[in-house]
């Protein structure tokens, strides 16, 4: 009998996420597929800031409860299919959680093409790439000559947002933590400028880097950086609200970004949240364009792959601290 290694969330964190909030179970129960379900073997687990948000309460999915397998999406292989349209050996993206094997309803699994490297199915051709594509192009609506600012610019989504903005003829400014990340943005990914928020005041740096103001802001962090960018926005600027990683882990901030009501009215700023599922009917067209940009070298894919299911908690904690460059994932099998 095959065992099913699992990682459980043992308690709901009230402050900073720690490895002590998780438990590694080496001998979890092996699931069985019922009618209409797929038995999946996990290959690559996606790590995202949203994993931390799910612990705080219901979002676009139900909250992760203490004592259950930690939730998470993965690229997995079909071991057994009890539903039409799937066969043993197929690759799918599904919410398997942090475990070796999972049985999921077939209707919730998305069939994937077989490709090398497999990791691209989680990065540029997965949630990260699609989030960058639709958030920037449909919500941010950049035009050639616009100035685009992206926060968490060295992360899984930010690296792709900046490169798409360059493809569209924009001036691109990335905000990231650390000189090494900023150098990567400008030297390797083609950003016009990069601001190290750990080393200098963001507002002052933006005034220097974007003397004509900011037309589009792709917000991954919220908090004080959102506030600093707001004051530099041009009239009729657009803000794509993708995430607020600065507020996911730890105590609630003492205040929200100041200036929002007055600035949005006076500058007629559009500020819109979105999730990638909003554009599900257009994913194929987006993927085709992303594949073209990757094959032509216009997009460089940045990935951060760690090995071992047991390292998943440590990898998520590191991601929340900004340790990763590009898409972080765990290779399970």
Rosetta blueprint (number, residue, H / E / L):
1 X L
2 X L
3 X L
4 X E
5 X E
6 X E
7 X E
8 X E
9 X E
10 X L
11 X L
12 X L
13 X L
14 X L
15 X L
16 X L
17 X L
18 X L
19 X H
20 X H
21 X H
22 X E
23 X E
24 X E
25 X E
26 X E
27 X E
28 X E
29 X L
30 X L
31 X L
32 X L
33 X L
34 X L
35 X L
36 X L
37 X E
38 X E
39 X E
40 X E
41 X E
42 X E
43 X E
44 X E
45 X E
46 X E
47 X L
48 X L
49 X L
50 X H
51 X H
52 X H
53 X H
54 X H
55 X L
56 X L
57 X L
58 X L
59 X L
60 X L
61 X L
62 X L
63 X L
64 X L
65 X L
66 X L
67 X L
68 X E
69 X E
70 X L
71 X L
72 X L
73 X E
74 X E
75 X E
76 X E
77 X E
78 X E
79 X E
80 X E
81 X E
82 X L
83 X L
84 X L
85 X L
86 X L
87 X L
88 X L
89 X L
90 X L
91 X E
92 X E
93 X E
94 X E
95 X E
96 X L
97 X L
98 X L
99 X E
100 X L
101 X E
102 X E
103 X E
104 X E
105 X E
106 X H
107 X H
108 X H
109 X L
110 X E
111 X E
112 X E
113 X L
114 X L
115 X L
116 X L
117 X L
118 X H
119 X H
120 X H
121 X H
122 X L
123 X L
124 X L
125 X L
126 X L
127 X H
128 X H
129 X H
130 X H
131 X H
132 X H
133 X H
134 X H
135 X H
136 X H
137 X H
138 X H
139 X H
140 X H
141 X L
142 X L
143 X L
144 X L
145 X L
146 X L
147 X E
148 X E
149 X E
150 X E
151 X E
152 X L
153 X L
154 X L
155 X E
156 X L
157 X L
158 X H
159 X H
160 X H
161 X H
162 X H
163 X H
164 X H
165 X H
166 X H
167 X H
168 X L
169 X L
170 X L
171 X E
172 X E
173 X E
174 X E
175 X E
176 X E
177 X L
178 X L
179 X H
180 X H
181 X H
182 X H
183 X H
184 X H
185 X H
186 X H
187 X H
188 X L
189 X L
190 X L
191 X L
192 X L
193 X E
194 X E
195 X E
196 X E
197 X L
198 X L
199 X L
200 X L
201 X L
202 X H
203 X H
204 X H
205 X H
206 X H
207 X H
208 X H
209 X H
210 X L
211 X L
212 X L
213 X L
214 X E
215 X E
216 X E
217 X E
218 X E
219 X E
220 X L
221 X L
222 X L
223 X H
224 X H
225 X H
226 X H
227 X H
228 X H
229 X H
230 X H
231 X L
232 X L
233 X E
234 X E
235 X E
236 X E
237 X E
238 X E
239 X E
240 X E
241 X E
242 X L
243 X L
244 X L
245 X H
246 X H
247 X H
248 X L
249 X L
250 X L
251 X L
252 X L
253 X L
254 X L
255 X L
256 X L
257 X L
258 X L
259 X L
260 X H
261 X H
262 X H
263 X H
264 X H
265 X H
266 X H
267 X H
268 X L
269 X L
270 X E
271 X E
272 X E
273 X E
274 X L
275 X L
276 X H
277 X H
278 X H
279 X H
280 X H
281 X H
282 X H
283 X H
284 X H
285 X H
286 X H
287 X H
288 X H
289 X H
290 X H
291 X H
292 X H
293 X H
294 X H
295 X H
296 X L
297 X L
298 X L
299 X L
300 X L
301 X L
302 X L
303 X E
304 X E
305 X E
306 X E
307 X E
308 X L
309 X H
310 X H
311 X H
312 X H
313 X H
314 X H
315 X H
316 X H
317 X H
318 X H
319 X H
320 X H
321 X L
322 X L
323 X L
324 X L
325 X L
326 X E
327 X E
328 X E
329 X E
330 X E
331 X E
332 X L
333 X L
